[in-house]
Amino acid sequence: VIGVAPNGIYGKNHRWLSQSRTFIPALLERFFLARGSDTPITVWGDGTPKRELTYSVDMAGAIMWALKNYNDPQFLNIGSTEEKSISEIAYLICDKFDIDRSRIVFDQKRPSGVSRKSVDTAKFSSLSDCSFRSLDEGLDEVTRWMLETLH
């Protein structure tokens, strides 16, 4: 048995309509559904909190590497170290769906969340040769899949 602690995960085939989804699938769904209109798209908070996100396929590869190669009783933090603010993520998603960025409204009456959620993946990085897609590349794949699959 090993313990791994992943950072935020996003990808295809997520539970899009689940109430327990994380913020990335929630944003993706909100922007996907807003494509055909010109109504404002609300994002909770001020957009400044930062998050590290890892594409699900890359996370699966990192977990498989750990299963085959890691045998330490200490938990291993795994995932991409690319950090983006909520606003940067929202704007990237706008771009992927060809939505005007000016439609985003940051609702500062709603909570912004923890200012930073990052993990120290230095040990994992020093042990493995795993690589991770950039958020831009991962969102390309997910939004393309959504457009082709979720009409």
C-alpha positions as CSV (number, residue, x, y, z in Angstrom):
1,V,0.0,0.0,0.0
2,I,1.2,3.5,-0.8
3,G,-0.3,6.9,-0.2
4,V,-0.4,9.6,-2.9
5,A,-1.8,13.0,-2.5
6,P,-2.9,14.5,-5.9
7,N,-3.6,18.1,-6.5
8,G,-6.7,19.3,-8.4
9,I,-7.7,16.9,-11.2
10,Y,-9.8,17.6,-14.3
11,G,-10.5,15.7,-17.5
12,K,-13.0,14.1,-19.9
13,N,-15.8,12.0,-18.6
14,H,-16.1,13.9,-15.3
15,R,-19.4,13.8,-13.4
16,W,-20.6,16.9,-15.1
17,L,-24.0,17.1,-13.4
18,S,-22.9,15.9,-10.0
19,Q,-23.3,18.3,-7.0
20,S,-20.0,17.0,-5.7
21,R,-17.9,18.1,-8.7
22,T,-14.9,20.3,-8.2
23,F,-14.7,23.9,-9.5
24,I,-13.0,23.1,-12.9
25,P,-15.9,20.8,-14.1
26,A,-18.4,23.3,-12.7
27,L,-16.8,26.1,-14.6
28,L,-16.4,24.0,-17.8
29,E,-20.1,23.1,-17.7
30,R,-21.2,26.7,-17.0
31,F,-19.2,28.1,-19.9
32,F,-20.2,25.2,-22.2
33,L,-23.9,25.9,-21.5
34,A,-23.4,29.6,-22.0
35,R,-21.9,29.4,-25.5
36,G,-25.0,30.2,-27.4
37,S,-26.1,33.2,-25.5
38,D,-24.7,36.6,-24.5
39,T,-25.7,36.5,-20.8
40,P,-23.1,37.1,-18.1
41,I,-21.2,34.1,-16.7
42,T,-20.9,34.3,-12.9
43,V,-17.7,33.1,-11.2
44,W,-17.7,33.1,-7.4
45,G,-15.2,35.3,-5.6
46,D,-12.7,37.8,-6.9
47,G,-10.8,35.4,-9.1
48,T,-7.4,35.8,-7.3
49,P,-7.0,32.4,-5.5
50,K,-4.5,30.2,-7.2
51,R,-4.8,26.5,-8.0
52,E,-2.6,23.7,-9.3
53,L,-4.5,21.4,-11.7
54,T,-3.5,18.2,-13.3
55,Y,-5.1,16.6,-16.4
56,S,-6.6,13.2,-15.4
57,V,-4.7,11.1,-17.9
58,D,-1.4,12.6,-16.6
59,M,-2.5,12.0,-13.0
60,A,-3.3,8.4,-13.9
61,G,0.2,8.0,-15.3
62,A,1.8,9.5,-12.2
63,I,-0.3,7.2,-9.9
64,M,0.7,4.1,-12.0
65,W,4.4,5.2,-11.8
66,A,4.0,5.4,-8.0
67,L,2.4,2.0,-7.8
68,K,5.3,0.4,-9.7
69,N,8.2,2.5,-8.3
70,Y,7.4,4.0,-4.9
71,N,7.7,1.9,-1.8
72,D,8.0,4.5,1.0
73,P,5.7,4.8,4.0
74,Q,5.5,8.6,3.5
75,F,2.7,10.1,1.4
76,L,3.9,11.3,-1.9
77,N,2.5,14.5,-3.3
78,I,1.9,14.2,-7.1
79,G,0.7,16.5,-9.8
80,S,1.5,19.4,-12.0
81,T,3.2,22.4,-10.4
82,E,1.7,24.9,-12.8
83,E,-0.3,27.4,-10.8
84,K,-3.0,29.6,-12.2
85,S,-5.5,32.0,-10.6
86,I,-9.2,31.3,-10.9
87,S,-9.6,34.3,-13.2
88,E,-6.8,33.0,-15.5
89,I,-8.5,29.6,-15.6
90,A,-11.9,31.2,-16.4
91,Y,-10.4,33.3,-19.2
92,L,-8.7,30.2,-20.6
93,I,-12.0,28.4,-20.7
94,C,-13.6,31.4,-22.4
95,D,-11.0,31.3,-25.0
96,K,-11.5,27.5,-25.6
97,F,-15.2,28.0,-26.2
98,D,-14.8,31.2,-28.1
99,I,-16.7,33.2,-25.6
100,D,-16.0,36.9,-25.0
101,R,-14.1,37.3,-21.8
102,S,-16.0,40.5,-20.9
103,R,-19.0,38.2,-20.1
104,I,-17.4,37.0,-17.0
105,V,-18.7,38.5,-13.8
106,F,-16.7,37.9,-10.6
107,D,-19.3,37.8,-7.8
108,Q,-17.3,39.1,-4.8
109,K,-20.3,38.6,-2.5
110,R,-19.6,34.9,-2.8
111,P,-16.5,33.3,-1.2
112,S,-13.3,33.3,-3.1
113,G,-12.0,30.3,-1.3
114,V,-8.5,29.6,0.0
115,S,-6.0,32.0,-1.5
116,R,-3.6,29.2,-2.5
117,K,-3.8,25.4,-2.8
118,S,-0.4,24.1,-3.7
119,V,1.5,21.0,-2.8
120,D,5.2,20.4,-2.7
121,T,5.9,17.8,-5.4
122,A,9.7,18.1,-5.3
123,K,10.2,14.5,-4.0
124,F,8.0,13.1,-6.7
125,S,9.7,15.2,-9.4
126,S,13.2,14.0,-8.2
127,L,12.1,10.3,-8.3
128,S,10.0,10.1,-11.5
129,D,10.3,11.1,-15.1
130,C,6.6,11.9,-15.4
131,S,5.5,14.9,-17.3
132,F,2.3,16.8,-17.3
133,R,0.4,18.7,-20.0
134,S,0.0,22.4,-19.5
135,L,-3.4,23.6,-18.4
136,D,-3.8,25.2,-21.8
137,E,-3.2,21.8,-23.5
138,G,-5.4,19.9,-21.1
139,L,-8.2,22.3,-21.5
140,D,-7.9,22.0,-25.3
141,E,-8.5,18.3,-25.1
142,V,-11.3,18.5,-22.6
143,T,-13.2,21.3,-24.4
144,R,-12.8,19.7,-27.7
145,W,-14.2,16.5,-26.2
146,M,-17.1,18.4,-24.7
147,L,-17.9,20.0,-28.0
148,E,-17.8,16.7,-29.9
149,T,-19.6,14.6,-27.2
150,L,-22.0,16.8,-25.1
151,H,-24.0,18.7,-27.7
